[in-house]
Amino acid sequence: MLALHAHDFEGMFSDLRELGCALGVDSALLERELRARIGAVTRRARGLRKKKVFCMEWLDPLFTSGHWVPEMVAMAGGVDRLAPLGKDSRRVGWAELTAYAPEVLILMPCGFTMKRTKAELGAVTSRPEWAALPAVRAGEAYLADGPSYFNGAGPRLVRGLEILAEILHPRTFRRTWRGYERLTNAEK
């Protein structure tokens, strides 16, 4: 048994090397490929306006994202001031979220598929504060496939980074619409 404990991207790479060693596989090529993709995103995002982002890791009660997700937001050209960089996610109240006034809102509940998140949207969309959020008013609220790209450390986090870049800066990053979707008015 191998226990892995990444809390940020460097930890994910450390875990990747440890896993490769345990399996007798050289992980260097995969690490280089992943780092090249990360570098491509961070270079293109550098100098772009940093949008205020809130990545919602749980719907009721509300939780910020944690561990590597705030780092991903920063690399993709955003800032999530409610999320602790490299730390566990934390509970946040509606008053705090409303005062923060995110420009972009990304729902990525831990362990929820996009289908399940859609089924449970009422936990947040029925709240009066929801409609007042700038991200919701501007049509910048998204569902993301949390379990596949955000909730667990591993190479797929790099696709999660690319997803965040697509959402935050669609004129700079081509939108593939894989792994995420915009919330429609009917869903709000």
C-alpha positions as CSV (number, residue, x, y, z in Angstrom):
1,M,0.0,0.0,0.0
2,L,1.2,3.5,-0.9
3,A,-0.1,6.5,0.9
4,L,-0.1,9.7,-1.1
5,H,-0.7,13.1,0.4
6,A,-0.4,15.9,-2.1
7,H,-1.7,19.3,-1.1
8,D,-0.4,21.3,-4.1
9,F,1.0,20.7,-7.6
10,E,4.5,20.0,-6.4
11,G,3.1,17.4,-4.0
12,M,1.2,15.8,-6.9
13,F,4.5,15.5,-8.9
14,S,6.2,14.1,-5.8
15,D,3.4,11.5,-5.5
16,L,3.8,10.7,-9.2
17,R,7.5,10.0,-8.8
18,E,6.9,7.9,-5.7
19,L,4.2,5.9,-7.5
20,G,6.5,5.4,-10.5
21,C,9.3,4.2,-8.3
22,A,7.0,1.8,-6.5
23,L,5.9,0.4,-9.8
24,G,9.3,0.3,-11.3
25,V,8.3,2.9,-14.0
26,D,10.2,6.1,-14.8
27,S,7.7,8.9,-14.5
28,A,10.1,11.6,-15.8
29,L,8.6,11.7,-19.3
30,L,5.0,12.1,-18.0
31,E,6.2,14.8,-15.6
32,R,7.9,16.7,-18.4
33,E,4.7,16.5,-20.5
34,L,2.5,17.7,-17.7
35,R,4.9,20.5,-16.7
36,A,5.0,21.6,-20.4
37,R,1.2,21.9,-20.4
38,I,1.2,23.8,-17.1
39,G,3.9,26.1,-18.5
40,A,1.8,26.8,-21.6
41,V,-1.2,27.8,-19.5
42,T,0.8,30.0,-17.1
43,R,2.7,31.8,-19.8
44,R,-0.5,32.6,-21.7
45,A,-2.3,33.7,-18.5
46,R,0.5,35.9,-17.3
47,G,-0.4,39.5,-17.8
48,L,-4.1,38.9,-18.2
49,R,-6.5,40.6,-15.8
50,K,-7.0,38.4,-12.7
51,K,-10.7,37.6,-12.4
52,K,-12.2,37.1,-8.9
53,V,-13.2,33.4,-8.8
54,F,-15.0,31.3,-6.3
55,C,-14.7,27.5,-6.7
56,M,-17.5,25.9,-4.7
57,E,-16.4,22.5,-3.3
58,W,-19.6,21.8,-1.4
59,L,-23.2,23.1,-1.9
60,D,-24.8,22.9,1.5
61,P,-23.2,24.2,3.6
62,L,-20.9,26.1,1.3
63,F,-17.2,25.2,1.2
64,T,-14.4,26.8,-0.6
65,S,-12.0,24.7,-2.7
66,G,-8.7,23.8,-1.1
67,H,-5.4,22.1,-1.6
68,W,-4.3,22.6,-5.2
69,V,-7.4,24.3,-6.6
70,P,-6.5,27.8,-5.4
71,E,-3.1,27.3,-7.0
72,M,-4.8,26.1,-10.2
73,V,-7.0,29.3,-10.2
74,A,-3.9,31.5,-9.9
75,M,-2.0,29.7,-12.6
76,A,-5.1,30.0,-14.9
77,G,-5.2,33.8,-14.5
78,G,-7.6,34.2,-11.6
79,V,-7.7,34.8,-7.9
80,D,-9.9,33.1,-5.2
81,R,-9.3,35.1,-2.0
82,L,-11.7,32.9,-0.1
83,A,-9.8,29.7,-0.6
84,P,-6.7,28.9,1.5
85,L,-3.7,28.1,-0.8
86,G,-2.4,24.6,-0.1
87,K,-4.8,24.1,2.8
88,D,-8.0,22.1,3.4
89,S,-11.2,23.6,2.0
90,R,-13.2,25.6,4.6
91,R,-16.8,26.4,5.3
92,V,-17.9,29.8,4.1
93,G,-21.2,31.6,4.7
94,W,-23.5,33.2,2.2
95,A,-22.7,36.7,3.6
96,E,-19.0,36.2,3.1
97,L,-19.5,34.9,-0.4
98,T,-21.9,37.7,-1.3
99,A,-19.4,40.3,0.1
100,Y,-16.6,38.7,-1.9
101,A,-18.7,39.2,-5.1
102,P,-17.0,36.7,-7.4
103,E,-17.0,37.5,-11.2
104,V,-16.7,33.7,-12.0
105,L,-18.4,30.9,-10.0
106,I,-17.4,27.3,-10.6
107,L,-19.3,24.5,-8.8
108,M,-17.1,21.4,-8.4
109,P,-18.6,19.6,-5.4
110,C,-16.2,16.9,-4.1
111,G,-17.3,13.5,-5.3
112,F,-20.3,14.8,-7.3
113,T,-20.6,14.1,-11.0
114,M,-22.0,16.9,-13.1
115,K,-25.3,15.1,-13.2
116,R,-25.5,14.8,-9.5
117,T,-24.5,18.5,-9.1
118,K,-27.3,19.5,-11.5
119,A,-29.8,17.4,-9.4
120,E,-28.7,19.2,-6.2
121,L,-28.4,22.7,-7.7
122,G,-31.5,23.9,-5.8
123,A,-29.4,23.9,-2.6
124,V,-27.7,27.0,-3.9
125,T,-29.9,28.4,-6.6
126,S,-32.9,28.6,-4.4
127,R,-31.1,31.0,-2.0
128,P,-31.9,34.7,-2.5
129,E,-28.2,35.5,-2.4
130,W,-27.5,33.4,-5.5
131,A,-29.2,35.8,-7.9
132,A,-27.3,38.7,-6.4
133,L,-23.8,37.2,-7.2
134,P,-22.1,39.1,-10.0
135,A,-21.0,35.8,-11.6
136,V,-24.6,34.6,-11.8
137,R,-25.9,37.9,-13.1
138,A,-23.2,38.0,-15.8
139,G,-23.8,34.3,-16.9
140,E,-20.4,33.3,-15.6
141,A,-21.5,30.4,-13.4
142,Y,-20.3,26.9,-14.4
143,L,-20.5,23.3,-13.4
144,A,-17.3,21.3,-13.5
145,D,-16.5,17.7,-13.3
146,G,-15.0,17.8,-9.8
147,P,-14.1,14.1,-9.4
148,S,-12.4,13.9,-12.8
149,Y,-10.4,17.1,-12.8
150,F,-10.3,18.9,-9.4
151,N,-11.1,16.8,-6.3
152,G,-8.2,14.3,-6.4
153,A,-4.4,14.8,-6.9
154,G,-3.1,13.3,-10.1
155,P,-2.2,14.0,-13.7
156,R,-5.8,14.9,-14.6
157,L,-5.4,18.1,-12.5
158,V,-3.5,19.5,-15.5
159,R,-6.7,19.2,-17.6
160,G,-8.5,20.9,-14.7
161,L,-6.0,23.7,-15.0
162,E,-6.8,24.0,-18.7
163,I,-10.5,24.0,-17.9
164,L,-10.1,26.9,-15.5
165,A,-8.1,28.8,-18.1
166,E,-10.8,28.2,-20.7
167,I,-13.5,29.4,-18.4
168,L,-11.6,32.5,-17.1
169,H,-10.1,33.7,-20.4
170,P,-12.1,32.3,-23.3
171,R,-10.5,34.8,-25.8
172,T,-7.1,33.5,-24.9
173,F,-7.8,29.8,-24.4
174,R,-9.9,27.8,-26.8
175,R,-13.1,26.4,-25.2
176,T,-13.4,22.7,-25.6
177,W,-16.5,22.4,-23.3
178,R,-15.1,19.0,-22.1
179,G,-15.4,18.5,-18.3
180,Y,-17.4,21.7,-17.6
181,E,-20.5,23.6,-18.8
182,R,-22.1,27.0,-18.3
183,L,-25.2,27.1,-16.1
184,T,-28.2,28.1,-18.2
185,N,-31.0,30.4,-17.0
186,A,-33.2,27.3,-16.6
187,E,-30.7,25.7,-14.2
188,K,-30.3,28.9,-12.2
